[in-house]
């Protein structure tokens, strides 16, 4: 069977963080993001037994968030995190722009 009119899907144009959990004891960051189309993605950064440097990087990221050093860059926590998620490939192609709430 061939579709006479191919199926089309709306473009994802925005993402927002709908939940965020930080754990300093077992260093990890968990976030749930939602797109303008309603798609949700879970993003997790946690220790990796095969690579101890991952835990060091997570602890450094949590310290960065705790210290609020993203503020002198004129960014909200949400904007800084969305940029990081995009940079790490969690949000697919595109870029983060604008000033989120």
Residue pairs with C-beta under 8 A, 6 or more apart in sequence:
9 37
10 36
10 37
11 37
12 35
12 36
12 37
12 39
12 92
12 94
13 35
13 36
14 35
14 36
15 33
15 34
15 35
15 36
15 82
15 85
15 91
15 96
16 33
16 34
16 78
16 100
16 101
17 31
17 32
17 33
17 78
17 81
17 82
18 32
18 33
18 34
18 40
19 30
19 31
19 32
20 29
20 30
20 31
20 32
20 81
21 28
21 29
21 30
21 31
22 28
22 29
22 62
22 65
23 29
23 30
24 62
26 46
26 47
27 46
27 47
27 55
27 58
27 59
27 62
28 44
28 45
28 46
28 47
28 58
29 43
29 44
29 45
29 46
29 58
29 61
29 62
30 42
30 43
30 44
30 45
31 42
31 43
31 44
31 81
31 85
32 40
32 41
32 42
32 43
33 40
33 41
33 43
33 82
33 85
33 90
33 91
34 40
35 41
41 90
41 91
43 85
43 90
45 58
45 61
46 54
46 58
47 54
47 55
47 58
48 54
48 55
64 70
65 77
70 76
70 77
70 79
70 80
73 80
75 83
76 99
76 100
76 101
78 100
78 101
79 96
79 98
79 99
79 100
82 91
82 96
82 100
83 96
85 91
86 94
86 95
86 96
